[in-house]
C-alpha cells in the first residue's frame, strides 16, 4: 500500500510541474485531463502527508519515552501516544478507502430523470415530491439545479421531469438514487382513507463536457415547437422549445423550460451528450432507453429500491435492508444519512473484494 502511495505522491508532484508548462496551459484538452487527474489525487496526497506527519510525531514521542523522564511526564507521553496511534489508524483506514477503484464520473454534474410509474395521478404527485427532495438536497450542498424538460399532470404532479444539478461530486451522491422509488400513503384524491402504493422511476446520468464527446452536427436533427403546460396544451405562442434527435442512434433530447430558444438548445445538447456518453460507456448499440431500463426497470411496485411509508413514518432502503424513521426530514432533503449508509456498504464490499 505504501509503495502505491509513494507513486501517487510522485505523480502528483509531476502533475504540478506539467501544469506549469506553457504548452500544457495552451492545450485545452491536456489542461483539462491533467487538472482533473491532479484534483483526483489531492485528497489522498493530503491524507498521506498527514499520515507521515503522525508517524514522525510517534517516532519523536517514542524516543522521548525511552529517555529518562519522571513518572508524571511518562504518563503524559503514553496518553499522547495513545491518541496519536488512534489518529494514525484512522488515517490508514482512510488511505485504504481512497485506494479503492473510483467511478470516473463521481466528480461530474448530473442529469436526473424522474418519471411517474404505477399509480396514475398519485405517482405523478410522488414524482413531484422526489423532485422537491432532490432540489432541497442540492440547495443544502450549494449546488445549482436547473429544470431541462417537464410534463406536468393536471393536479400539479409530474408525468416526467428532466433536470440538471451542477456541483462538484454531484454524481457521486445522486448515482445511489437511480431505480424505482415506492410510496405508500393515503392520496389526497382518496376519499375513503385507503392507503395506495405508487411508484416513480429515477435515472441518473453523468453530465458530459463538450470537449469529452465529439458529435457531428450533420448527425443531428433539430426541431422547434411550442412549450406545453399541464395536460399537454401549448402555453407559449413562440416556438422556443427544442427537440434534438441523434440520427445514427435515434436518441432524443428535448428542452422547453426556458423562454429562450438558444438556452433550450444548449440544455437539450447537454442531455443528449450525457445519453450518448452513457451509450458509449455501456458499449451498446441499442438506444439509451435500454440503459435507463437497467437503472429503473419497468416502474412496477415490486422493483423498488426504496419505500416511503407515510403511515409508519418510515423510509426503507431495500439494498441495505435499513429503515429510517424520519420520513418528512428525508423528503425535506436530508438525504445524507441514507446516502452515507449506501456508500459505506459499497466500500465494505470493495474492501472485502480487495482482500480476497
N, C-alpha and C positions, 0 to 999 in steps of 0.2 A: 504493500500500500504506500509506504513512504517513498519508494523508488518512483512510483507513479506521480506522487505529489511533487517530487523534485522536478520531474519532467514538465509538469504543469506550470510550476514556478518559472522554469527556464523559458517555456513557450510564452508565458505572459510578459516576461521581460523583453523577449524578442519582438512581440507584437507592439510593445511601446516604441521600440526603435523603428519598426517598419512604418508605423502610423505617423512618424515624424518626417518621412521621406516625401519629397515633392512629387515624385512620380505616382505615389500612392494617393496622396491628397487630391490629385487632379484626375484620378480614375474612379468614377462613382461606384462602379461595381466592386472593385477591390476594396475601396474605402468602406463600403457597407459591410462586406463579408468579414474583413479584418476587425472592424469596430464591433460587430456582433460577436465574433469569437472572443475578443477581449472582454466584452461585457459578460459573456457567459462564464468566463474564468474568474472574474473579480471576487465573487463571494467565497469561492473555495480557496483562492490565494490569500484573502484576508483571514479566513479561519485558520489556514495552515500557519500563517505568521503568528497568529495568537497562540496556537499550539506550541510553536517553537519558543515563544516568549515564556510560556508557562513552564516548559521543560528547563529553560535556563534558570528561572526562579527556583524551581525544585532542586536543581543541582547546587545552587548557592546556599539554600537552606540546609540541604543535606550536609554540605561541607561545614556549615556553622554548627550543626548539631553534633558533629564529630569532634568539634573543638572543645576546649574546656570552658563550659558555661555553667552558671549556677542552676539550681533546680527550678527556680521561677522562670528563667529565660528558656530552659529546656521545655517546660510545659507550654510556653507561648509558641515556640518554634514547632512543636508537634501539632498544636492546634492549627497553625498556618499551613503546615504540610498537608494536613487532612483536607483543608479547604481547597488547596491548590490541586491536589490529586483528583478531587471530585470535579473541579473545573476542567482539568486536563482530560478526564474520562468523558465528560460531556462534549468536549471539542473533538475527541476521537470519534465519538458516535456521529457527530455532525459531519465529519470528514468522510466517514463510511457512506453516509446517506448521499453526500454530494458526489461521490464517485459512481453512484448508480446510473444506469443509462437514462438519459434525459430525452424527453419529447422535444424535437427540434422546433415545434410550434409553440412551446409553452409561453414564450415572451410576447407572442403576437397579439394583435387586436382580434376580436371575434365578430362573426356574423351569426346571429341566433335566429332560428326559425321556429315559431310556435304555431301549431295547428290544432284546432278543435278535433277531438276524436269521437269516441262513443258518448252519446248523451245529449245530442241536439243543442238547444239554446243554453242549457246548463254547462255543457262542455265549452261553448264559446265564452261564457262568463268566467269559467275556470281559467281559460287561456288568458283572459284579461288579468286575472289575479296573479298568474305566473309572471306576466309582463311587469306588473306593478312590483312584485317581489324582486325581480332582477333589476329593475330600474333603481329601486331603493338601495339594493346591494351595491350597484355600480356607483351611485351617488356617495355612499359611505366610503368607498375606496377612492373617491376623487376622479373617477373615470367618466368619460364623455359618452352619452348614449344618444343615438340618432335613429329615428324610425326611417326605414327604407321603403317598405311597402306594407299595406294592410288592407284587410277586407273585413269590415265591421258587420256585426249581426244587427238585427232590428232593435234589440233591447240593450245595446251597449257592450256586448262582448266582441270577441274577435274570432272569425272563422279561420283566419290565418294572419300572421304578422311576422314581418322580417325586419330586424333592427341590428344596428352595429354598435359595438362597445369598443371605445378606444382607450387603452391604458396598458402600461407595462405589466405583463403577466396575466392579462385578462383570460387568455385561452387556458392557462394552467389551472384556473379556478372554474371556469364555465364548462370545460370539457366533461366534468363529472355530472353535468345536468342533462346530458343527452339520453333520451329514452322516453318511455311512457310514464307520465305522472297521473296518478289516480286520486280523485277526490270523493269523499263520502260525506254527504251533508243533506240537509233539507233545502231544496232550491227555493228561491223567492217566489217562483211561479207555482209551487206545490201547496195547495190549499189544505190538504189533509194532514200535513206534517210528516209525510213519509220520507224516509232517507233514500236518496238516489246515489248511484255510483256513476261517475262520468270520468272521461279521460281527456288529456291533451298530450300531444307529442312535441318533443323538443329536439331539434337538431342543432348542432354547434359546429361551425366551420372556422378554421383559422383565416383571418384576413390576409390578403396577398398584396405585396407591393408590386407596382407596375414593372419594376426592374427584375422581379423574380420570374416573371412569366411573359413571354413574347407572344402576343396574339396578332395574327394577320388581320388587318382591317377588312380585307376582302372576304374574310370568313364570317363577317358579322352582318346580320340583317337588323336594321333599326326601324322601329315602328313608333308612332306617336299617337296618343289618344287622350280623351278627356278623363280626368280623375273621377273615381267613383266614390260614393258615400255609402252609408249603411244601407244594406239591402241591394247594393249594386248600381243604384242610379247615378247618372253623371252629375257632378256638383261643380264643375268648372267649365266655363264657356271656351277657355283657351286650351289647346292641346299640349299641356305641359307634361303629362305622364309619358313614360318611355318604356318600351319593351325591346330588349336586345336578345336576338337568337344567334347562338353559335352554330352555324350551318353544319360543320362536319360532325358534331356530336348531338345536335338537337337540343342542347341545354339552353334554357330560357331564364333570363333575369329581368325583373321589371321594378320600376320605382315610380310612385305617384305622389309621394308625401309632400314634396317641396313645390312651391309655386313657380320655381324656375326650371325650365326645361333642361338647361345646361347642368344644373346641380343634380337633377333627377338622373340625367345620363351618366354623370360621374359616379353616383351611388350605385346605379344598376351595373356599371362596369366593375365596381368593387365586388359585388355579389357574384358576377359572372367569373371573375378571376378566381375567387375563393372556390367556386364549384369546379372550375376546370383544374385547379391545382389538386383538389381532393381526388378528382378523377385520375389525374396523372400519378399521384402518390399511391393510389389503390391499384394501379396497373390494370385497370379495367377498360374494356371497350364500350361498355354499356353507359347509359345516361347516369348522371349523378343521383338520379332518383333511387338507384339501387343502393348507393352509399347511405342515403337518408333512410331507406328501408332497413338497412343493417342497424342503424342507430335507434330508430324509433319503432320498428316493427309495423304492425298494421293498425296500431291505435286501439287494440282491443283491451278489455279490462284485465285480462289475465297476463298481459305482457308488461306489467308495471315494474318500474324500478323504485318508485316511492309512492306511498299512500298518505294523503292528508285527511285524517279522520276528525271531523269537527265535533261530533257528539262526545268523543273521548279526549278532545284537546291534544291529539297525538299525531306526530309525523313519524312514519316508519320508513327507513331506507332498507329495502329488501336485499341489497347487495352486501350489506354488512350485518343484516339482521339486528338493527339497532333502532330504538324508538326514542323520540324527543318529545317531552310533554310541555312544549311551549309553542304550539301551532301558530298563534297570532303573531308572536315575535318573529318567527321564521318567515311568515307571509309578509311581514313588515320589512324584510330584507336582512334579517340577522341569520345569515347562512353559514358563517364561518365555522361554527361548531360542527355542522353536518359535513361540510367540505373537508375540514381537517381530519375528521374520522375516516373519510374515504381515502384521503391521501395517506394517512397512517397505515391503513390496511394494505394499500398498494406498495408502500415502502417495505413493510414487513415481508410481503410476498417476494419482492425483488431481492431483499437481503437473504431470505431463505434459498432462493434460486441460485444466488451467487455462491452461497456456502456449499451447495450440493453440486 
